[in-house]
Amino acid sequence: MNKFICDMWPFLDKAICKIIRGVAKPICDQYVGKYGIESIEFGNLTLGALPPTLQGIKVYEMREKELVIEPVIRWASIANVTVDVKVHSFKLSAQLLDLHVMLTPRVTLKPLVPSFPCFASLCVSLMEKPHVDFGLKLLGGDVMAIPGLYRFIQEQISKQIAIMYHWPKVIEVPILDGASGATKKPVGVLNVKVIRAMNLPKMDLLGKSDPYVKLRLSGERLPSKKTSVKMSNLNPEWNEHFRLVVKDPETQVLELQMFDWEKVKMHDKMGVQVIPLRLLTPYESKLFTLDLLRSMNPNDQQNKKNRGKLVVELTFDPFREENSTSPLISDVEGNISLKRDVPDGGGVLLVSVENAEDVEGKRHTNPYAVVLFRGEKRETKVSFNPATSMKLFYFVF
């Protein structure tokens, strides 16, 4: 296992650092514009060439369909993380280096399934407080050399990590579709009518724009839907209709993005907006006139700039049982059927392409499946080992 981690570490280092940048950016953006802070950016960000090592693994025998292990992890890292903060045109740098970590997490793989990687989710918690040691430099000086500060910071870090992840608290990481919230059963359909946009900014040299709208629901892995492109138009009208599958109307939001179409280079983003589905009343149409923003960061000073308006009409049609208020109908075999309580009826057809076995032809190493429904052709991803499932949705009205 340690040899595998060592071989993979250069790639894991880049991937983990990319995740850290993505997670840290919205947090840092909250402080930009406050206290005279103009920008917060990473200078150097590397976890070093030395990977974590496993000193031992304890395995528990469980009757449930799960595997519980407790690895002993030691990491003497030569990490180098530099954060540059620009305050009133002055640049301040903080450097984290020589990170040492010792911890014993409890890792639970559950439920165990026949599809690779053989478990649907990964749950991690700490059985005891971790030991964390590192060096911290501010403006080139060693902050940790200040008497009493080293022990105080070390205790606070261990305490905060223990509060968040100490057993029985866990952090759950979905691995397969069945374990993630994105695969909840559909509870309704969101009907979206993109009507028009007004007073859009001029993006082209000739004083025009070629706008189109992309829309999707949060938490979905499906590709975004798009309107047509309106060439050379700052006040376009679409009146185009779209249907989206809703799985959690209390938490999901409709994400709208306006782009300026370009023939050669990357399309320019003109503005964004979101609409929480909880604002909708079932079966009632609601008109929204939205001010387009540069980003959804409330502290972004660029949001004060006028970027035009977008007008959309939304209707949420929930599904419901024939004889109850439950949105789903389940038979004794666990099969799910959906019905919409409106005169024209209808619902969503959920097609789950599970796997392929004993495929004819030894040289066919990149198989994929094709699903044809009412003239609509959908293809699964090409897979060397087609053992994982893929879910497709069709609207039936």
N, C-alpha and C positions, 0 to 999 in steps of 0.2 A: 504494500500500500504506500509506504514512504517513497519507494522508487517511482511509483506511478505519479504521486504528487510532485516529486522533484522534476520529472520529465514534463509535466503539464504546467508547472509553476510560471514559466515565462508568459504563457497564454492566459493563465488565470490572473496573473498580476495586471495585465492590460485590461481584462474584462472587469475585474473588481474595481480598478481605478476609474473605469468608465462609469460604472454604477455609482461610485462615490460622487463623481462630478455631477451626475444626473440628479442624485438625491439632495446634494448640498446646494445646488443652484437655486431652487425655489426658496430654500431657507435663507440663503444669503440675500436674495432679492428683497426679502421683507425689510431688511435694514438699509438698503440703498435709498437715499433720499432723506434719511433720518440722521440726526446728530452730525450733519456735515459729511456723511459718508457718500462718496461719489461712485465707488465700485468696490467689489470684493471678488477677487479671482484667485484661482490656484496658479502658483508659479510652477514649482516642481510637485509631482505627485507620482511616487513609485513606492511599492512595498518592499523593494530590495530583491536581491538575488537568492536569499535564503528562504526556503519555504517552511511552513509549519511541519512538525514531525509528530507522529503518534508514538507515545511511549508504551502504550498498552490499550487493550480493549476488553471491557467486561460485557458479556452478553447475557440477557435474561430470557428464560423460557416462559412464553406466554401462551395461554390457551386461545386467546383471541387471534384474529387474523392480522397480527402486527409483529414487528420485530423491534426490540428495545435494546440499545447498546449504549455504553458509556465509555467513550474514548478519552484517554489522558493526552492532552495536547500541550506541546511546548513550542514556543516560537520565539527565537532570538533573531529579530528582524533588523536589517540595516535600512529600514524605511527612511524616506526623505520626503517630507510633505511641507511645502512652503505656501503660505497664504498671504497674498498682497492686498492690503487695504488702502484705498486712496481717500484721504480726508483733507478737504480744502486744498486740493492740488498737491498735498504731501503724501508720499508713499511710505507706508509702514509695513514691515514684513515680520511674520511669525513663522518659525520653523520647528517642525516636529521631527525628531530623529531617534534612532536607536530604540525602537519599540520592542519590549520584551513582554510576552503574555504567557501565562500558565493557567489553564482552566480544565475542568472536567464536566463537559456538557452531557446531558442525557438526550439521546437522539431516538425518536420513535418513528418508524416507517410503517404507515398504515393508510388504508387497509392493503393487505397484500393481494395483488391481482396477477393474472396470467400474462398481461401485456408488459413489454419492456417499458420502464426499468423495474417492473415487478412491485411497485408500490405507488399509491395515488397521491400521498402527501407526506411531508417531512415536518415533524414537530421537534423543536429544540428548546430545552430549558437548562438552567444551571443548577447543579446540586450543591454548590458551595460558592462563596465569593471568589471571583477570579483575582489573580495577581497581575497587576499591570504596572509596568515601569517604562519610562521614556525620558528623553531629553527635550527641553523646550527652550528655544532661543527667541528673544524679542529684541529687535534692533541690534542683533549681533551679540547680545549679552545672554549668559546662561541664567534664565529665570529660576530654574530648579536649585540653584546654589544659594538662594535666599533662605536663611535659617527658618525652619518650621514649615515653609511653603511646600517643600517636596512631600512630606508625610501627609499634609492636609489634602493636597490635590490627589494623591494616591488613594487615600481613604474615601474621598468624595466620588472618584470614578468607580471604585469597587462597589460603593454603596448604591450609586445610581444604576449601575448595571444589574446588581442583585435585585433592586426594587422592580425592574422591568422584566427580568427573565429568570429570577430564582424560583425553583420548583415550589408550588405547582403551576406557576405562570409559565406559559409557553408562547413561542412564536411559531406560527404554522406557515409553511411554504407549499403552495399547491404545485404538484408535479404533473399530473395527468388532468385532462379536461374534467373528469368526473369529480375532482376534488376542488375545483375552483368555482368561485361565485359566478363566473362568466357562463357556466353551463346550467344555471338554474332553469327549471322548466318555464316555458313562455306563459305569461299570465294575461297577455293582451297584445294589441296592435296599436302603434302610434301612426296616425295618418298625418303626413306633413305636406302642406301646400306652400311652396316657395313662390311668393307673389311678385315682389319687386324689390329693387334697391334704389336709393335716392342719394343724390349729391356725393357720389363716390369720388375719391381723389384721382387726379390725373397721374397715371403711372408711365405712360409712353412719352416719347420725345415730341410727338405731334399733339399732345394735350388730350389724349384719349386713353381709355382703358378697355380691356377685353375681359370682363368679369365672368366668373362662374362660381357656384357655391358647392362646397363639399359638406355633407352632413352624416353624422353617425351618433350612436348612443354610447355613452361611457360604459366601460367594462366589456365591450364587444371586441372580438377578434376578426369580425367580418370586415371586408373592405368598405371604405366610405362610399356612399352614393353621391352622384354628381348631377348638377343641372347642366343644361347646354351652355355653350359659350356665346355671349352676346358681344359681337365685335364692335369696337369703337363706340361705346355707349356708357355714359356716366349715370344714366337713369334707366337701367334695364328692367324689362318686365318678362317674367318667366311663366307664372301660373302653371307650374309643373308639380305633379303629385308623386309622393313617395310613401311607402309603407315600411315600418321598422318593427322588429319583434321586441316587445318589452318583457323584461324578466323581473324587474324590481322597481315599480313606479315611485317608491319612497326615496330611493337613493340615486337612481339613474338620472342623467341629464342629457339633453340633446345638445351636441356640440356642432356649431356652425362656423365654417371658415370660408371667407371670401378670398379668391385668388384672381390675379391678373394673368391671363393665358399668354404664354410666350412660345413662339415657334421653335426657337433654338435653345435659349438658356432656360434655367430653372424658373418655374412660375413664381411670381412675387406674391407674397401674402399681403392682402389689403386690410384685413381685419378679422376679428373673431368675436363670438358671443356664445353664451350657453343659456339653456332654459331648463330649470329643474322640472321634472315631470310631476312633482307633488303639487305644482301650481295648477294642474289641470283637473277639471271635474269630469268624471267618466261620461262619455257620449255627448259632451257639449263642446262645440267648436270655440276656440279662443284665438283672437287675433293679437299678435305681438308686433310692435314696432321697436326695433332694437337699435341702439347706438353701437356701431362697430368700434371695437377697442384694438389696440396694438397687441395686448396680451391680457390674461386673466389675473395678472399680478396687481393687487389693489394699490401698490406703492409705485407702480410704473408711471413716471411723469409724462411719458409719451401718450398715455391714455387721454390726456386732456386735449390732444389734437383732434380736430373734427375729421372723421374717416367715413362719414356717410351713415345711412340708415338701411336696415334690412327689414322687410315686412314678411312675416310668415303666419300661417294659420295652422293650428294644431288641434287634433281630436284624438283622445285616448279611448279606445274601445276595448274594455276588459273582457276576458272570457268568463263564462259562468256555467255551473252545472244546470241541468234541466230542472232539478227539483230542490236545489239549495243555492246558497250564496258562495260556495267554494268555487274558485276559478278553474279547477281541474277535475276531470272525471277519470277515475281509476278503476279498472276491473279487477277481478280476483287474481289475475295473473300479473298484475302490476303494470299493464299497458296503459298508457295515458292517451286520452282523447280530449279534444278541446272544442268548446262550442261558444259561439258569440250570441248573446241574447239580444239580437236585433232582428227585425223582420226578414232581411235577406239572408240571414244565417252565414255560416262559414267559419273559418278558423285558420290554423297553421298546421301544415303537414311537416312533421319532423322525421327526416330520413337520417338514420345513423349507419354509416358505412363502417363496419367493425373491422374485418380483416379478410385476407385471402390466403387459402391453403392449397397446396398441391397444384399450383398453377402449371399448366402445360407449357413445355419448352424450357429447357435448362439454360438457354442463353438470354432469356427475358429477365434481365436484372433490374430494370427500372419500371415496374408496373404501376399503373394508376387506374382508377375506376371512373366510369362515365355514368351519370344519372340523367335520364331524360324524362321530363314531366311536362305534359301539355306544351310540347315544342320547345321548352327551355332546357338547354344543355348545360350541365354543371360537371366539372371535373375535380377529382381529389388531387392532392399533391402526389408527385412522383416519389415513391419510396422503395428503397432497396429491400426493406423488410416490412411489408404492409401488415403490421400487427396492431397498430394503434387505430382508434376509431376517429371518424370525422363526421361532424353533424352538419346537415344542410336543412334550411328552412324554406318552405314553399307556402305562399298564401293561397288559401282555397276559399273563393267567394262565388 
